[in-house]
Amino acid sequence: MIVTVRGYADLRLVIGDQEVVLPEVATVQHLLDLLIVDHPVISTALFDQAGALLPAVNILKNGRNIFFLNGLSTLLEEGDLISVFPPVAGG
């Protein structure tokens, strides 16, 4: 299956907008693992040292926060748009 990944803020410079080919049964975790293989630098932007998703990271599946779905275990479907927002600060 093919899904589109869109990175925001600093991630836009690294992953930008790209189509990713995944197995027919794949989760958000599978997608992130694949992205980290291709772009290891994003690992520290998304996960802590124990491998848990940082609390300030927001990942949307077709505009819905995966926190309200099944988290990193959220199943992906053909044509999904996955938006990844790293922690940002402002003032």
PDB file of N, CA, C and O in Angstrom:
ATOM      1  N   MET A   1       0.844  -1.172   0.000  1.00  0.00           N
ATOM      2  CA  MET A   1       0.000   0.000   0.000  1.00  0.00           C
ATOM      3  C   MET A   1       0.887   1.232   0.000  1.00  0.00           C
ATOM      4  O   MET A   1       2.051   1.172   0.396  1.00  0.00           O
ATOM      5  N   ILE A   2       0.334   2.338  -0.443  1.00  0.00           N
ATOM      6  CA  ILE A   2       1.079   3.597  -0.474  1.00  0.00           C
ATOM      7  C   ILE A   2       0.362   4.614   0.403  1.00  0.00           C
ATOM      8  O   ILE A   2      -0.843   4.826   0.269  1.00  0.00           O
ATOM      9  N   VAL A   3       1.122   5.244   1.312  1.00  0.00           N
ATOM     10  CA  VAL A   3       0.610   6.348   2.123  1.00  0.00           C
ATOM     11  C   VAL A   3       1.500   7.560   1.883  1.00  0.00           C
ATOM     12  O   VAL A   3       2.649   7.427   1.460  1.00  0.00           O
ATOM     13  N   THR A   4       0.963   8.726   2.154  1.00  0.00           N
ATOM     14  CA  THR A   4       1.732   9.962   2.028  1.00  0.00           C
ATOM     15  C   THR A   4       2.092  10.447   3.419  1.00  0.00           C
ATOM     16  O   THR A   4       1.246  10.483   4.312  1.00  0.00           O
ATOM     17  N   VAL A   5       3.355  10.822   3.600  1.00  0.00           N
ATOM     18  CA  VAL A   5       3.836  11.362   4.869  1.00  0.00           C
ATOM     19  C   VAL A   5       4.209  12.816   4.636  1.00  0.00           C
ATOM     20  O   VAL A   5       4.892  13.154   3.669  1.00  0.00           O
ATOM     21  N   ARG A   6       3.750  13.666   5.538  1.00  0.00           N
ATOM     22  CA  ARG A   6       4.058  15.095   5.444  1.00  0.00           C
ATOM     23  C   ARG A   6       4.670  15.529   6.772  1.00  0.00           C
ATOM     24  O   ARG A   6       4.025  15.454   7.817  1.00  0.00           O
ATOM     25  N   GLY A   7       5.919  15.984   6.718  1.00  0.00           N
ATOM     26  CA  GLY A   7       6.586  16.488   7.906  1.00  0.00           C
ATOM     27  C   GLY A   7       6.384  17.987   8.040  1.00  0.00           C
ATOM     28  O   GLY A   7       6.291  18.700   7.041  1.00  0.00           O
ATOM     29  N   TYR A   8       6.319  18.457   9.263  1.00  0.00           N
ATOM     30  CA  TYR A   8       6.156  19.884   9.534  1.00  0.00           C
ATOM     31  C   TYR A   8       7.314  20.383  10.383  1.00  0.00           C
ATOM     32  O   TYR A   8       8.036  19.594  10.993  1.00  0.00           O
ATOM     33  N   ALA A   9       7.487  21.700  10.418  1.00  0.00           N
ATOM     34  CA  ALA A   9       8.565  22.362  11.162  1.00  0.00           C
ATOM     35  C   ALA A   9       9.904  21.777  10.698  1.00  0.00           C
ATOM     36  O   ALA A   9      10.140  21.658   9.496  1.00  0.00           O
ATOM     37  N   ASP A  10      10.772  21.417  11.631  1.00  0.00           N
ATOM     38  CA  ASP A  10      12.098  20.897  11.265  1.00  0.00           C
ATOM     39  C   ASP A  10      12.016  19.604  10.451  1.00  0.00           C
ATOM     40  O   ASP A  10      12.887  19.339   9.622  1.00  0.00           O
ATOM     41  N   LEU A  11      10.992  18.811  10.680  1.00  0.00           N
ATOM     42  CA  LEU A  11      10.861  17.549   9.938  1.00  0.00           C
ATOM     43  C   LEU A  11      10.591  17.778   8.459  1.00  0.00           C
ATOM     44  O   LEU A  11      10.892  16.918   7.631  1.00  0.00           O
ATOM     45  N   ARG A  12      10.031  18.921   8.126  1.00  0.00           N
ATOM     46  CA  ARG A  12       9.761  19.220   6.714  1.00  0.00           C
ATOM     47  C   ARG A  12      11.061  19.248   5.918  1.00  0.00           C
ATOM     48  O   ARG A  12      11.097  18.853   4.753  1.00  0.00           O
ATOM     49  N   LEU A  13      12.130  19.719   6.563  1.00  0.00           N
ATOM     50  CA  LEU A  13      13.429  19.777   5.891  1.00  0.00           C
ATOM     51  C   LEU A  13      14.008  18.389   5.661  1.00  0.00           C
ATOM     52  O   LEU A  13      14.767  18.176   4.716  1.00  0.00           O
ATOM     53  N   VAL A  14      13.654  17.454   6.518  1.00  0.00           N
ATOM     54  CA  VAL A  14      14.228  16.107   6.432  1.00  0.00           C
ATOM     55  C   VAL A  14      13.350  15.169   5.603  1.00  0.00           C
ATOM     56  O   VAL A  14      13.832  14.529   4.669  1.00  0.00           O
ATOM     57  N   ILE A  15      12.072  15.089   5.943  1.00  0.00           N
ATOM     58  CA  ILE A  15      11.212  14.132   5.238  1.00  0.00           C
ATOM     59  C   ILE A  15      10.278  14.794   4.236  1.00  0.00           C
ATOM     60  O   ILE A  15       9.789  14.130   3.322  1.00  0.00           O
ATOM     61  N   GLY A  16      10.023  16.087   4.390  1.00  0.00           N
ATOM     62  CA  GLY A  16       9.168  16.802   3.440  1.00  0.00           C
ATOM     63  C   GLY A  16       7.843  16.099   3.230  1.00  0.00           C
ATOM     64  O   GLY A  16       7.225  15.628   4.185  1.00  0.00           O
ATOM     65  N   ASP A  17       7.409  16.026   1.990  1.00  0.00           N
ATOM     66  CA  ASP A  17       6.227  15.262   1.576  1.00  0.00           C
ATOM     67  C   ASP A  17       6.739  14.087   0.756  1.00  0.00           C
ATOM     68  O   ASP A  17       7.474  14.272  -0.214  1.00  0.00           O
ATOM     69  N   GLN A  18       6.353  12.887   1.144  1.00  0.00           N
ATOM     70  CA  GLN A  18       6.797  11.735   0.365  1.00  0.00           C
ATOM     71  C   GLN A  18       5.776  10.615   0.435  1.00  0.00           C
ATOM     72  O   GLN A  18       5.034  10.477   1.408  1.00  0.00           O
ATOM     73  N   GLU A  19       5.760   9.831  -0.607  1.00  0.00           N
ATOM     74  CA  GLU A  19       4.938   8.631  -0.620  1.00  0.00           C
ATOM     75  C   GLU A  19       5.799   7.472  -0.143  1.00  0.00           C
ATOM     76  O   GLU A  19       6.955   7.334  -0.541  1.00  0.00           O
ATOM     77  N   VAL A  20       5.220   6.647   0.709  1.00  0.00           N
ATOM     78  CA  VAL A  20       5.945   5.521   1.289  1.00  0.00           C
ATOM     79  C   VAL A  20       5.170   4.242   0.972  1.00  0.00           C
ATOM     80  O   VAL A  20       3.953   4.178   1.144  1.00  0.00           O
ATOM     81  N   VAL A  21       5.891   3.239   0.510  1.00  0.00           N
ATOM     82  CA  VAL A  21       5.292   1.935   0.221  1.00  0.00           C
ATOM     83  C   VAL A  21       5.423   1.068   1.470  1.00  0.00           C
ATOM     84  O   VAL A  21       6.515   0.888   2.008  1.00  0.00           O
ATOM     85  N   LEU A  22       4.295   0.539   1.917  1.00  0.00           N
ATOM     86  CA  LEU A  22       4.237  -0.292   3.119  1.00  0.00           C
ATOM     87  C   LEU A  22       3.554  -1.615   2.796  1.00  0.00           C
ATOM     88  O   LEU A  22       2.863  -1.729   1.783  1.00  0.00           O
ATOM     89  N   PRO A  23       3.746  -2.625   3.660  1.00  0.00           N
ATOM     90  CA  PRO A  23       2.989  -3.867   3.489  1.00  0.00           C
ATOM     91  C   PRO A  23       1.489  -3.591   3.616  1.00  0.00           C
ATOM     92  O   PRO A  23       1.094  -2.541   4.123  1.00  0.00           O
ATOM     93  N   GLU A  24       0.674  -4.506   3.167  1.00  0.00           N
ATOM     94  CA  GLU A  24      -0.780  -4.312   3.209  1.00  0.00           C
ATOM     95  C   GLU A  24      -1.306  -4.109   4.628  1.00  0.00           C
ATOM     96  O   GLU A  24      -2.293  -3.400   4.825  1.00  0.00           O
ATOM     97  N   VAL A  25      -0.661  -4.721   5.610  1.00  0.00           N
ATOM     98  CA  VAL A  25      -1.033  -4.503   7.007  1.00  0.00           C
ATOM     99  C   VAL A  25       0.137  -3.792   7.670  1.00  0.00           C
ATOM    100  O   VAL A  25       1.202  -4.375   7.872  1.00  0.00           O
ATOM    101  N   ALA A  26      -0.077  -2.523   8.006  1.00  0.00           N
ATOM    102  CA  ALA A  26       0.985  -1.721   8.617  1.00  0.00           C
ATOM    103  C   ALA A  26       0.363  -0.716   9.575  1.00  0.00           C
ATOM    104  O   ALA A  26      -0.787  -0.305   9.418  1.00  0.00           O
ATOM    105  N   THR A  27       1.153  -0.335  10.567  1.00  0.00           N
ATOM    106  CA  THR A  27       0.707   0.635  11.571  1.00  0.00           C
ATOM    107  C   THR A  27       1.543   1.905  11.462  1.00  0.00           C
ATOM    108  O   THR A  27       2.512   1.975  10.706  1.00  0.00           O
ATOM    109  N   VAL A  28       1.142   2.898  12.238  1.00  0.00           N
ATOM    110  CA  VAL A  28       1.927   4.132  12.305  1.00  0.00           C
ATOM    111  C   VAL A  28       3.342   3.812  12.786  1.00  0.00           C
ATOM    112  O   VAL A  28       4.307   4.391  12.287  1.00  0.00           O
ATOM    113  N   GLN A  29       3.476   2.899  13.747  1.00  0.00           N
ATOM    114  CA  GLN A  29       4.807   2.517  14.235  1.00  0.00           C
ATOM    115  C   GLN A  29       5.662   1.956  13.107  1.00  0.00           C
ATOM    116  O   GLN A  29       6.839   2.301  12.993  1.00  0.00           O
ATOM    117  N   HIS A  30       5.083   1.093  12.269  1.00  0.00           N
ATOM    118  CA  HIS A  30       5.830   0.548  11.127  1.00  0.00           C
ATOM    119  C   HIS A  30       6.315   1.670  10.220  1.00  0.00           C
ATOM    120  O   HIS A  30       7.458   1.662   9.765  1.00  0.00           O
ATOM    121  N   LEU A  31       5.445   2.628   9.964  1.00  0.00           N
ATOM    122  CA  LEU A  31       5.804   3.753   9.104  1.00  0.00           C
ATOM    123  C   LEU A  31       6.948   4.553   9.706  1.00  0.00           C
ATOM    124  O   LEU A  31       7.907   4.882   9.007  1.00  0.00           O
ATOM    125  N   LEU A  32       6.860   4.870  10.995  1.00  0.00           N
ATOM    126  CA  LEU A  32       7.923   5.647  11.635  1.00  0.00           C
ATOM    127  C   LEU A  32       9.240   4.878  11.644  1.00  0.00           C
ATOM    128  O   LEU A  32      10.301   5.460  11.420  1.00  0.00           O
ATOM    129  N   ASP A  33       9.178   3.572  11.903  1.00  0.00           N
ATOM    130  CA  ASP A  33      10.396   2.753  11.876  1.00  0.00           C
ATOM    131  C   ASP A  33      11.063   2.820  10.507  1.00  0.00           C
ATOM    132  O   ASP A  33      12.285   2.934  10.414  1.00  0.00           O
ATOM    133  N   LEU A  34      10.273   2.751   9.458  1.00  0.00           N
ATOM    134  CA  LEU A  34      10.803   2.830   8.097  1.00  0.00           C
ATOM    135  C   LEU A  34      11.417   4.201   7.822  1.00  0.00           C
ATOM    136  O   LEU A  34      12.486   4.295   7.219  1.00  0.00           O
ATOM    137  N   LEU A  35      10.748   5.253   8.259  1.00  0.00           N
ATOM    138  CA  LEU A  35      11.282   6.608   8.067  1.00  0.00           C
ATOM    139  C   LEU A  35      12.602   6.796   8.807  1.00  0.00           C
ATOM    140  O   LEU A  35      13.512   7.455   8.303  1.00  0.00           O
ATOM    141  N   ILE A  36      12.706   6.217   9.998  1.00  0.00           N
ATOM    142  CA  ILE A  36      13.936   6.349  10.785  1.00  0.00           C
ATOM    143  C   ILE A  36      15.092   5.608  10.125  1.00  0.00           C
ATOM    144  O   ILE A  36      16.235   6.057  10.209  1.00  0.00           O
ATOM    145  N   VAL A  37      14.818   4.488   9.475  1.00  0.00           N
ATOM    146  CA  VAL A  37      15.877   3.782   8.741  1.00  0.00           C
ATOM    147  C   VAL A  37      16.448   4.690   7.657  1.00  0.00           C
ATOM    148  O   VAL A  37      17.663   4.761   7.473  1.00  0.00           O
ATOM    149  N   ASP A  38      15.564   5.385   6.941  1.00  0.00           N
ATOM    150  CA  ASP A  38      16.007   6.279   5.861  1.00  0.00           C
ATOM    151  C   ASP A  38      16.544   7.609   6.368  1.00  0.00           C
ATOM    152  O   ASP A  38      17.393   8.221   5.720  1.00  0.00           O
ATOM    153  N   HIS A  39      16.057   8.065   7.523  1.00  0.00           N
ATOM    154  CA  HIS A  39      16.429   9.380   8.072  1.00  0.00           C
ATOM    155  C   HIS A  39      16.669   9.242   9.580  1.00  0.00           C
ATOM    156  O   HIS A  39      15.824   9.673  10.365  1.00  0.00           O
ATOM    157  N   PRO A  40      17.788   8.659  10.005  1.00  0.00           N
ATOM    158  CA  PRO A  40      18.022   8.394  11.432  1.00  0.00           C
ATOM    159  C   PRO A  40      17.924   9.626  12.328  1.00  0.00           C
ATOM    160  O   PRO A  40      17.599   9.508  13.510  1.00  0.00           O
ATOM    161  N   VAL A  41      18.199  10.792  11.782  1.00  0.00           N
ATOM    162  CA  VAL A  41      18.189  12.013  12.587  1.00  0.00           C
ATOM    163  C   VAL A  41      16.808  12.303  13.182  1.00  0.00           C
ATOM    164  O   VAL A  41      16.721  12.986  14.202  1.00  0.00           O
ATOM    165  N   ILE A  42      15.740  11.809  12.579  1.00  0.00           N
ATOM    166  CA  ILE A  42      14.407  12.117  13.099  1.00  0.00           C
ATOM    167  C   ILE A  42      14.063  11.326  14.358  1.00  0.00           C
ATOM    168  O   ILE A  42      13.102  11.659  15.052  1.00  0.00           O
ATOM    169  N   SER A  43      14.823  10.300  14.654  1.00  0.00           N
ATOM    170  CA  SER A  43      14.542   9.483  15.829  1.00  0.00           C
ATOM    171  C   SER A  43      14.513  10.319  17.100  1.00  0.00           C
ATOM    172  O   SER A  43      13.587  10.187  17.901  1.00  0.00           O
ATOM    173  N   THR A  44      15.504  11.173  17.297  1.00  0.00           N
ATOM    174  CA  THR A  44      15.564  11.982  18.518  1.00  0.00           C
ATOM    175  C   THR A  44      14.525  13.096  18.527  1.00  0.00           C
ATOM    176  O   THR A  44      14.214  13.641  19.586  1.00  0.00           O
ATOM    177  N   ALA A  45      13.988  13.441  17.368  1.00  0.00           N
ATOM    178  CA  ALA A  45      12.929  14.453  17.311  1.00  0.00           C
ATOM    179  C   ALA A  45      11.574  13.861  17.689  1.00  0.00           C
ATOM    180  O   ALA A  45      10.655  14.594  18.055  1.00  0.00           O
ATOM    181  N   LEU A  46      11.449  12.537  17.601  1.00  0.00           N
ATOM    182  CA  LEU A  46      10.160  11.896  17.838  1.00  0.00           C
ATOM    183  C   LEU A  46      10.103  11.044  19.104  1.00  0.00           C
ATOM    184  O   LEU A  46       9.058  10.962  19.750  1.00  0.00           O
ATOM    185  N   PHE A  47      11.225  10.408  19.464  1.00  0.00           N
ATOM    186  CA  PHE A  47      11.219   9.434  20.550  1.00  0.00           C
ATOM    187  C   PHE A  47      12.225   9.783  21.634  1.00  0.00           C
ATOM    188  O   PHE A  47      13.258  10.396  21.363  1.00  0.00           O
ATOM    189  N   ASP A  48      11.912   9.382  22.882  1.00  0.00           N
ATOM    190  CA  ASP A  48      12.874   9.552  23.967  1.00  0.00           C
ATOM    191  C   ASP A  48      13.866   8.388  23.947  1.00  0.00           C
ATOM    192  O   ASP A  48      13.787   7.520  23.077  1.00  0.00           O
ATOM    193  N   GLN A  49      14.794   8.368  24.901  1.00  0.00           N
ATOM    194  CA  GLN A  49      15.837   7.337  24.915  1.00  0.00           C
ATOM    195  C   GLN A  49      15.281   5.939  25.154  1.00  0.00           C
ATOM    196  O   GLN A  49      15.906   4.950  24.770  1.00  0.00           O
ATOM    197  N   ALA A  50      14.121   5.850  25.779  1.00  0.00           N
ATOM    198  CA  ALA A  50      13.497   4.551  26.031  1.00  0.00           C
ATOM    199  C   ALA A  50      12.670   4.074  24.837  1.00  0.00           C
ATOM    200  O   ALA A  50      12.142   2.962  24.851  1.00  0.00           O
ATOM    201  N   GLY A  51      12.559   4.911  23.809  1.00  0.00           N
ATOM    202  CA  GLY A  51      11.810   4.530  22.618  1.00  0.00           C
ATOM    203  C   GLY A  51      10.347   4.928  22.634  1.00  0.00           C
ATOM    204  O   GLY A  51       9.591   4.548  21.740  1.00  0.00           O
ATOM    205  N   ALA A  52       9.936   5.694  23.646  1.00  0.00           N
ATOM    206  CA  ALA A  52       8.545   6.156  23.719  1.00  0.00           C
ATOM    207  C   ALA A  52       8.391   7.449  22.921  1.00  0.00           C
ATOM    208  O   ALA A  52       9.298   8.280  22.879  1.00  0.00           O
ATOM    209  N   LEU A  53       7.246   7.601  22.298  1.00  0.00           N
ATOM    210  CA  LEU A  53       6.959   8.816  21.550  1.00  0.00           C
ATOM    211  C   LEU A  53       6.966  10.000  22.504  1.00  0.00           C
ATOM    212  O   LEU A  53       6.344   9.949  23.565  1.00  0.00           O
ATOM    213  N   LEU A  54       7.666  11.064  22.131  1.00  0.00           N
ATOM    214  CA  LEU A  54       7.705  12.257  22.971  1.00  0.00           C
ATOM    215  C   LEU A  54       6.296  12.829  23.121  1.00  0.00           C
ATOM    216  O   LEU A  54       5.529  12.839  22.158  1.00  0.00           O
ATOM    217  N   PRO A  55       5.946  13.306  24.322  1.00  0.00           N
ATOM    218  CA  PRO A  55       4.584  13.796  24.561  1.00  0.00           C
ATOM    219  C   PRO A  55       4.164  14.955  23.658  1.00  0.00           C
ATOM    220  O   PRO A  55       2.980  15.090  23.350  1.00  0.00           O
ATOM    221  N   ALA A  56       5.094  15.780  23.235  1.00  0.00           N
ATOM    222  CA  ALA A  56       4.751  16.953  22.427  1.00  0.00           C
ATOM    223  C   ALA A  56       4.656  16.648  20.930  1.00  0.00           C
ATOM    224  O   ALA A  56       4.332  17.535  20.140  1.00  0.00           O
ATOM    225  N   VAL A  57       4.933  15.406  20.536  1.00  0.00           N
ATOM    226  CA  VAL A  57       4.832  15.024  19.123  1.00  0.00           C
ATOM    227  C   VAL A  57       3.364  14.745  18.796  1.00  0.00           C
ATOM    228  O   VAL A  57       2.679  14.029  19.526  1.00  0.00           O
ATOM    229  N   ASN A  58       2.901  15.311  17.706  1.00  0.00           N
ATOM    230  CA  ASN A  58       1.539  15.055  17.238  1.00  0.00           C
ATOM    231  C   ASN A  58       1.599  14.400  15.870  1.00  0.00           C
ATOM    232  O   ASN A  58       2.272  14.881  14.958  1.00  0.00           O
ATOM    233  N   ILE A  59       0.884  13.294  15.747  1.00  0.00           N
ATOM    234  CA  ILE A  59       0.811  12.579  14.477  1.00  0.00           C
ATOM    235  C   ILE A  59      -0.662  12.449  14.118  1.00  0.00           C
ATOM    236  O   ILE A  59      -1.470  11.960  14.907  1.00  0.00           O
ATOM    237  N   LEU A  60      -0.991  12.895  12.916  1.00  0.00           N
ATOM    238  CA  LEU A  60      -2.371  12.855  12.454  1.00  0.00           C
ATOM    239  C   LEU A  60      -2.521  11.863  11.309  1.00  0.00           C
ATOM    240  O   LEU A  60      -1.680  11.793  10.413  1.00  0.00           O
ATOM    241  N   LYS A  61      -3.598  11.106  11.355  1.00  0.00           N
ATOM    242  CA  LYS A  61      -3.977  10.228  10.238  1.00  0.00           C
ATOM    243  C   LYS A  61      -5.208  10.856   9.602  1.00  0.00           C
ATOM    244  O   LYS A  61      -6.287  10.872  10.194  1.00  0.00           O
ATOM    245  N   ASN A  62      -5.035  11.364   8.406  1.00  0.00           N
ATOM    246  CA  ASN A  62      -6.139  12.021   7.704  1.00  0.00           C
ATOM    247  C   ASN A  62      -6.800  13.094   8.570  1.00  0.00           C
ATOM    248  O   ASN A  62      -8.023  13.239   8.580  1.00  0.00           O
ATOM    249  N   GLY A  63      -5.963  13.844   9.299  1.00  0.00           N
ATOM    250  CA  GLY A  63      -6.460  14.953  10.106  1.00  0.00           C
ATOM    251  C   GLY A  63      -6.907  14.595  11.510  1.00  0.00           C
ATOM    252  O   GLY A  63      -7.293  15.482  12.272  1.00  0.00           O
ATOM    253  N   ARG A  64      -6.868  13.321  11.875  1.00  0.00           N
ATOM    254  CA  ARG A  64      -7.261  12.888  13.227  1.00  0.00           C
ATOM    255  C   ARG A  64      -6.028  12.468  14.008  1.00  0.00           C
ATOM    256  O   ARG A  64      -5.218  11.675  13.528  1.00  0.00           O
ATOM    257  N   ASN A  65      -5.892  13.004  15.210  1.00  0.00           N
ATOM    258  CA  ASN A  65      -4.748  12.685  16.050  1.00  0.00           C
ATOM    259  C   ASN A  65      -4.781  11.200  16.413  1.00  0.00           C
ATOM    260  O   ASN A  65      -5.803  10.692  16.875  1.00  0.00           O
ATOM    261  N   ILE A  66      -3.653  10.503  16.199  1.00  0.00           N
ATOM    262  CA  ILE A  66      -3.615   9.065  16.485  1.00  0.00           C
ATOM    263  C   ILE A  66      -3.807   8.776  17.969  1.00  0.00           C
ATOM    264  O   ILE A  66      -4.145   7.651  18.339  1.00  0.00           O
ATOM    265  N   PHE A  67      -3.597   9.779  18.827  1.00  0.00           N
ATOM    266  CA  PHE A  67      -3.834   9.623  20.261  1.00  0.00           C
ATOM    267  C   PHE A  67      -5.283   9.192  20.511  1.00  0.00           C
ATOM    268  O   PHE A  67      -5.556   8.430  21.437  1.00  0.00           O
ATOM    269  N   PHE A  68      -6.205   9.682  19.684  1.00  0.00           N
ATOM    270  CA  PHE A  68      -7.619   9.366  19.841  1.00  0.00           C
ATOM    271  C   PHE A  68      -8.035   8.141  19.030  1.00  0.00           C
ATOM    272  O   PHE A  68      -9.203   7.751  19.046  1.00  0.00           O
ATOM    273  N   LEU A  69      -7.098   7.543  18.332  1.00  0.00           N
ATOM    274  CA  LEU A  69      -7.350   6.308  17.591  1.00  0.00           C
ATOM    275  C   LEU A  69      -6.709   5.179  18.390  1.00  0.00           C
ATOM    276  O   LEU A  69      -7.147   4.894  19.505  1.00  0.00           O
ATOM    277  N   ASN A  70      -5.692   4.536  17.848  1.00  0.00           N
ATOM    278  CA  ASN A  70      -4.990   3.467  18.572  1.00  0.00           C
ATOM    279  C   ASN A  70      -3.523   3.786  18.780  1.00  0.00           C
ATOM    280  O   ASN A  70      -2.694   2.880  18.866  1.00  0.00           O
ATOM    281  N   GLY A  71      -3.196   5.074  18.861  1.00  0.00           N
ATOM    282  CA  GLY A  71      -1.813   5.472  19.076  1.00  0.00           C
ATOM    283  C   GLY A  71      -0.918   4.965  17.959  1.00  0.00           C
ATOM    284  O   GLY A  71      -1.309   4.961  16.791  1.00  0.00           O
ATOM    285  N   LEU A  72       0.281   4.540  18.320  1.00  0.00           N
ATOM    286  CA  LEU A  72       1.230   4.049  17.325  1.00  0.00           C
ATOM    287  C   LEU A  72       0.762   2.747  16.675  1.00  0.00           C
ATOM    288  O   LEU A  72       1.293   2.346  15.640  1.00  0.00           O
ATOM    289  N   SER A  73      -0.224   2.090  17.274  1.00  0.00           N
ATOM    290  CA  SER A  73      -0.781   0.854  16.713  1.00  0.00           C
ATOM    291  C   SER A  73      -1.908   1.118  15.716  1.00  0.00           C
ATOM    292  O   SER A  73      -2.523   0.177  15.213  1.00  0.00           O
ATOM    293  N   THR A  74      -2.180   2.379  15.430  1.00  0.00           N
ATOM    294  CA  THR A  74      -3.223   2.731  14.464  1.00  0.00           C
ATOM    295  C   THR A  74      -2.903   2.116  13.112  1.00  0.00           C
ATOM    296  O   THR A  74      -1.815   2.316  12.572  1.00  0.00           O
ATOM    297  N   LEU A  75      -3.849   1.371  12.571  1.00  0.00           N
ATOM    298  CA  LEU A  75      -3.656   0.749  11.261  1.00  0.00           C
ATOM    299  C   LEU A  75      -3.734   1.788  10.156  1.00  0.00           C
ATOM    300  O   LEU A  75      -4.532   2.724  10.214  1.00  0.00           O
ATOM    301  N   LEU A  76      -2.896   1.605   9.158  1.00  0.00           N
ATOM    302  CA  LEU A  76      -2.884   2.495   8.001  1.00  0.00           C
ATOM    303  C   LEU A  76      -3.644   1.849   6.855  1.00  0.00           C
ATOM    304  O   LEU A  76      -3.765   0.627   6.769  1.00  0.00           O
ATOM    305  N   GLU A  77      -4.154   2.712   5.972  1.00  0.00           N
ATOM    306  CA  GLU A  77      -4.893   2.245   4.806  1.00  0.00           C
ATOM    307  C   GLU A  77      -4.354   2.936   3.565  1.00  0.00           C
ATOM    308  O   GLU A  77      -3.783   4.024   3.642  1.00  0.00           O
ATOM    309  N   GLU A  78      -4.540   2.299   2.435  1.00  0.00           N
ATOM    310  CA  GLU A  78      -4.114   2.854   1.152  1.00  0.00           C
ATOM    311  C   GLU A  78      -4.586   4.302   1.023  1.00  0.00           C
ATOM    312  O   GLU A  78      -5.759   4.606   1.241  1.00  0.00           O
ATOM    313  N   GLY A  79      -3.653   5.191   0.664  1.00  0.00           N
ATOM    314  CA  GLY A  79      -3.997   6.582   0.408  1.00  0.00           C
ATOM    315  C   GLY A  79      -4.040   7.480   1.626  1.00  0.00           C
ATOM    316  O   GLY A  79      -4.321   8.671   1.495  1.00  0.00           O
ATOM    317  N   ASP A  80      -3.768   6.943   2.815  1.00  0.00           N
ATOM    318  CA  ASP A  80      -3.777   7.780   4.018  1.00  0.00           C
ATOM    319  C   ASP A  80      -2.759   8.911   3.906  1.00  0.00           C
ATOM    320  O   ASP A  80      -1.727   8.779   3.249  1.00  0.00           O
ATOM    321  N   LEU A  81      -3.076  10.028   4.566  1.00  0.00           N
ATOM    322  CA  LEU A  81      -2.136  11.136   4.733  1.00  0.00           C
ATOM    323  C   LEU A  81      -1.742  11.169   6.197  1.00  0.00           C
ATOM    324  O   LEU A  81      -2.584  11.361   7.074  1.00  0.00           O
ATOM    325  N   ILE A  82      -0.453  10.980   6.456  1.00  0.00           N
ATOM    326  CA  ILE A  82       0.071  11.005   7.813  1.00  0.00           C
ATOM    327  C   ILE A  82       0.876  12.287   7.977  1.00  0.00           C
ATOM    328  O   ILE A  82       1.866  12.506   7.279  1.00  0.00           O
ATOM    329  N   SER A  83       0.438  13.129   8.908  1.00  0.00           N
ATOM    330  CA  SER A  83       1.105  14.400   9.183  1.00  0.00           C
ATOM    331  C   SER A  83       1.857  14.264  10.496  1.00  0.00           C
ATOM    332  O   SER A  83       1.297  13.817  11.497  1.00  0.00           O
ATOM    333  N   VAL A  84       3.141  14.653  10.491  1.00  0.00           N
ATOM    334  CA  VAL A  84       3.989  14.492  11.673  1.00  0.00           C
ATOM    335  C   VAL A  84       4.480  15.866  12.116  1.00  0.00           C
ATOM    336  O   VAL A  84       5.171  16.565  11.375  1.00  0.00           O
ATOM    337  N   PHE A  85       4.106  16.237  13.345  1.00  0.00           N
ATOM    338  CA  PHE A  85       4.482  17.521  13.924  1.00  0.00           C
ATOM    339  C   PHE A  85       5.435  17.273  15.090  1.00  0.00           C
ATOM    340  O   PHE A  85       5.020  16.711  16.103  1.00  0.00           O
ATOM    341  N   PRO A  86       6.704  17.677  14.974  1.00  0.00           N
ATOM    342  CA  PRO A  86       7.637  17.517  16.085  1.00  0.00           C
ATOM    343  C   PRO A  86       7.327  18.551  17.163  1.00  0.00           C
ATOM    344  O   PRO A  86       6.533  19.464  16.938  1.00  0.00           O
ATOM    345  N   PRO A  87       7.951  18.412  18.332  1.00  0.00           N
ATOM    346  CA  PRO A  87       7.759  19.435  19.364  1.00  0.00           C
ATOM    347  C   PRO A  87       8.225  20.799  18.849  1.00  0.00           C
ATOM    348  O   PRO A  87       9.272  20.908  18.212  1.00  0.00           O
ATOM    349  N   VAL A  88       7.446  21.817  19.130  1.00  0.00           N
ATOM    350  CA  VAL A  88       7.821  23.184  18.762  1.00  0.00           C
ATOM    351  C   VAL A  88       7.577  24.082  19.964  1.00  0.00           C
ATOM    352  O   VAL A  88       6.746  23.788  20.823  1.00  0.00           O
ATOM    353  N   ALA A  89       8.307  25.167  20.007  1.00  0.00           N
ATOM    354  CA  ALA A  89       8.141  26.136  21.092  1.00  0.00           C
ATOM    355  C   ALA A  89       8.065  27.524  20.487  1.00  0.00           C
ATOM    356  O   ALA A  89       8.596  27.777  19.406  1.00  0.00           O
ATOM    357  N   GLY A  90       7.431  28.378  21.165  1.00  0.00           N
ATOM    358  CA  GLY A  90       7.317  29.749  20.678  1.00  0.00           C
ATOM    359  C   GLY A  90       7.042  30.673  21.844  1.00  0.00           C
ATOM    360  O   GLY A  90       6.859  30.253  22.987  1.00  0.00           O
ATOM    361  N   GLY A  91       7.023  31.908  21.515  1.00  0.00           N
ATOM    362  CA  GLY A  91       6.766  32.821  22.620  1.00  0.00           C
ATOM    363  C   GLY A  91       6.442  34.193  22.131  1.00  0.00           C
ATOM    364  O   GLY A  91       6.198  35.093  22.934  1.00  0.00           O
TER     365      GLY A  91
END
